[in-house]
């Protein structure tokens, strides 16, 4: 059994001031002539750099019948790209080149964005930027490669969705909070949709969304902002701005009724409970102070709940011994932000009672 409940917006208000926020003040923001944003946070404590290219497209931008295409495209971006400025990428070359220099890299797709990122020595930053410009230029949509990646995605679908009742229940909770049909499908999509995708579908989706004026290059580490700007202009500057589709978003303030739901699943052998709250939306119109408060709150919740010796965890698992595990997190979701409290109780103890006690602890600690 999974017990789910929702609560009204603004149930928690969090404030904090941390040294980490100073990094926000150090960020340099540039915009290339084609609309691509470049954000650089200079930090010389180690000769390393974290870089990522973020495209403002995710599962919420998908059309019915193509649910999962953003995630499949993310996979296919590692299967090779046609030549750009005299260099092409063979299947797997992107990963192997970054591995050769000792970098760690990955990519991710969410409801709102798709990101390609790597941690590397700062002297290798231009290689990362160059290869991501090749990815922006196009992809190898070979049908055989696509069928192979569909198989990989199908395994992820089995693991992360079909055989993961906790993930499905949390998704239902999120959709109920939002009260909008756009949240009805998971980021990974539905099997019948992603299995039906064609090479042309991916090429069209890439052409629509992988435009410079829909992308952000973010670099943090041992670099000079001016040097990053030169690299960005060199490799991304020749792309023309494109006509990016309008992004439709659910109304974050749509009224909803707080409720409680019990979910049963044959794969669930032990009860757990989750409770979620809508949070006041954080949007650019509210200014940088809203973002500083929001990210400070995330840091505060991490300090409160991360690790067995964190106050929240220690209270429920060590002192009270009523939970096998527990967590509290803030999910920042492009203005549709929410807080999630979850507990897995000790056998014989009611899950909702543990959830209630966990909420009381949080409210008292944050008061």
URVEN-V491594 format. One line per field, one symbol per residue. ss: DSSP state (A for helix, B for strand, O for the rest). psi: psi as a letter, one per 30 degrees, with the letter a starting at -180 (. if undefined). burial: 1 if it has 9 or more other ideal C-beta (glycine too) atoms within 8 Angstrom, else 0. Layout:
ss: ???
psi: ???
burial: ???
This chain:
ss: OBBBBBBOOOOOOOOOOOOOAAAAAAOBBBBOOOOOBBBBBBOOOOOBBBBBBBBOOOAAAOOOOOOOAAAAAAAAOOOOBBBBOOBBBOOOAAAAAAAAOOOBBBBBBOOOOBBBBBBBBAAAAAAAAAAAAAAAAOOOOOAAAAAAAAAAAAAAAAAAAAOOAAAAAAAAAAAAAAOOAAAOOOOOOOAAAAOOOOAAAAAAAAAAAOOAAABBBBBBBOOOAAAAAAAAAAAAOOOOOOOOOOOOOOOOOOOOOOOBBBBOOOOOOOOBBBBBBBOOOOOAAAOAAAAAAAAAAAAAAAAAAOOOOOAAAAAAAAAOOOBBBBBBBBBOOOOOOBBBBBBBBOOOOOAAAAAAAAAAAAAAAAO
psi: kkkkllllkgekkkklklfffeeeffkkklklfgfkkkkkjkjgflhlkkkkkkkikaefglkkfgkfeeeeeeeffgglklkkhgklklkfeeeeeeeegglklallkafflkkkllklkffgeeeeeeefeeeeelljhkeeeeeeeeeeeeeeeeefdegifeeeeeeeeeeeeehkffgfklefakefefffkleeeeeeeeeefilegglkkkkkbilkeeeeeeeeeeefffklkljklkjkkljfgkklkkakkkkkkffkfkklkkklkklkkjlefflfeeeeeeeeeeeeeeeefklfgkeeeeeeeeefhfkelllklkjjhhfhllkkkkkjlkkfkkeeeeeeeeeeeeeeef.
burial: 1111111001110101000010110111010101111111111000011111111111111100011111111111111110010001100111101110101010101110111111111101101111111111101111001101110111011110100111111111111111010110111111101100101011101101111111111111111010011011101110100101000011010100000010101001001111111110110000000111111111111001100001011111110101100111111110111111111110001010111011101110100
